[in-house]
Amino acid sequence: FSITDLNRNIPVSYRGILPSLFREGQGVIVQGRLENSDHFIADEVMAKHDENYMPPEVADALKKSGKWKGKPE
């Protein structure tokens, strides 16, 4: 995949499982090293989410406890 700051695109190489929130147009944080100033070798990839995100297991626990205040399914 590639990352961009809207001025420049840099290809990223990563061996591993991408986060479930990873998708085109979504913010991402990559840790690793830049090679030859034009290719990034990632050791870790983290997908950013908006402030409304709630992990599914937390939402399930809130629903089971009756404290869920989110949108009905």
N, C-alpha and C positions, 0 to 999 in steps of 0.2 A: 504494500500500500504506500501511499505518499502522504506527507504532511505539508501544510502550506501556511504561510502568514499573509496570504493573498497577494504577495509580491513575488514569492519564489516557492516552487515545489521541490521537495527533497524526497527521493525514494527511501523507504524504510524496509530493512530486512529484519524479520523476526521469526524465530522458531519457537513455537509454543501455541497454546490455546488462547485465542483472543477473548476478551471479556464479553459477556452476553450483551452489554449495552453498546458494543462497538458496531458502528455503521457509518456509511457515508454522510458527511456533513456534521457529524457529532464531534464535539471537542474531545481531544485525547491528550494524554501525557505519556511521553515515551522517555525511558531512561536507558542510556547506553553511551555510544561514542560516535562521533562524526568522522567518517573516513574520506580523505581527499576533498573535503569541503563540499562534496556533492552527493554523499550517500550516508545514511544513518544506520548503524547496526544497533538494534534495540535489544536490551536484556530484559526489559519489562515494559508492558503496555497497560495503561489504565485508561478506561473510558470515563469521561466526565458526564455528569448528569445534572439536570436542573434541580432547583430547590424543592420541587414537588416529588422527586423520586423517593420511593420507599421499597426496600428489598422485599421480594415476595414472601419470604418467611416471616418478616415482621408484620406485614399486612395480614397474613393468615392467623398469626397469634392474636392480633387485635380483634379480628373477626370472631375467633373462637371465644375470646373473653367478653365479647359484647361491647367493646370500647371503640369499635371501628367508626370513624367519622368521615370516611372517604365516600366517593361516588358509589352508588349501588351497582351491582353487576347485572 
